[in-house]
Amino acid sequence: MRKKTQLIHGGITGDEKTGAVSVPIYQVSTYEQDGVGQHKGYEYSRTGNPTRFALEELIKEIEGGYAGFAFGSGMAAITAVLMTYNQGDHVIFTDDVYGGTYRMISKVINRFGLESSFVDTSHVESIEAAITDRTRAIYVETPTNPLLKITDMKKVSDIAKDKGLSFIVDNTFSTPYWQNPIDFGADIVIHSATKYLGGHSDVVAGLVVVNSEQLAEDVHFVLNSTGGILGPQDSWLLMRGIKTLGIRMEEIETNTRDFVEFLQELPEVTNIYYPGLDSHKGHDIHKTQARGHGGMISFDVGSGEKADQVLRNVKYFTLAESLGAVESLISVPAKMTHASIPADRRRELGISDGLVRVSIGLEDIEDLKEDFLEALRK
Ligand SMILES: *Cc1c(COP(=O)(O)O)cnc(C)c1O
């Protein structure tokens, strides 16, 4: 089954009993048993719910894994994965991981004794140098936020296999439509499904796909023990979103390319970060592991004041955090998502005050160009 077909016909489709073509929303907490311990596969909805299970089967299939799990948010998903480790275990992370992931690792899960290192995973040598006797996993994002840095997943998975570590990929930015990390040796794939998978800025959710029975047991044990599950209504909404992921990503790809070409013509705009550009660092690696480049672009408009002006004056770009929606979104990382990073460190990372990040949506691209140009030259 090809990708676009799989998004619509994968997992569990419809309802056998009634012929309904959409999976029913099982708004239920408990299930009648015929005798003690004799149930029809469901006992209690924290452990398992048929609507959530249909979503879990779908994400498992589209990422090509052994099992899938649905959580109440991307952060709940990431936290559950890290809770499969023990006190004293060590995990290596991409140095510009999602801000919420950094906060959870450095202010919450660290209190339970999980050790962490943050390295530039686009240089695999830095990963090797950070491995200790207690390292259990390598966790990467590719492309990263907001500079869209690329990590070579095949190389990292070779290191992980060699040292007996788990290789974890947060695949939120690329989506399973363009990139499937398990094909490149990842053991665990995580999504903030709040972004492209949901796609309509109307649901907060997280997904995990694992590639083995043991990892499935470990993750389900934490999910069931700590309870960060996704409810049936949101599971249904997410399946509805995933059905159109293919067509949305194709259109976003076209729109984004077009917008990048437009930006390249503007003298006010410098340092365009977009993995689809030949000149983008890591472009050659990205091309070998992803089928598309996604809808995220970062670029410099010269100063914090200029960035402010643009954000205040755009009409069709929504000034908001988040990404991956039908609406185009615009933000200034230095003042929003990355404000908690000290200014010196931000500059070191290349996150200048004039850096603007956009998530291109599904509006008519000519409107987006006109809108941006008016705001820039006001
Ligand atoms: C948004 C995001 C998260 C967190 O997901 P939530 O659904 O907001 O909890 C994690 N990783 C990446 C890359 C994200 O963009």
The ligand as a Gaussian input file, in Angstrom:
#p B3LYP/6-31G(d) Opt

LIG

0 1
 C        5.404000      20.723000      19.934000
 C        6.531000      19.789000      19.992000
 C        6.678000      18.893000      21.065000
 C        5.731000      18.877000      22.246000
 O        4.456000      18.425000      21.897000
 P        3.098000      18.903000      22.607000
 O        2.056000      18.191000      21.826000
 O        3.034000      20.391000      22.532000
 O        3.172000      18.436000      24.023000
 C        7.742000      18.001000      21.022000
 N        8.621000      18.004000      20.004000
 C        8.519000      18.852000      18.974000
 C        9.535000      18.810000      17.873000
 C        7.480000      19.781000      18.932000
 O        7.400000      20.645000      17.899000

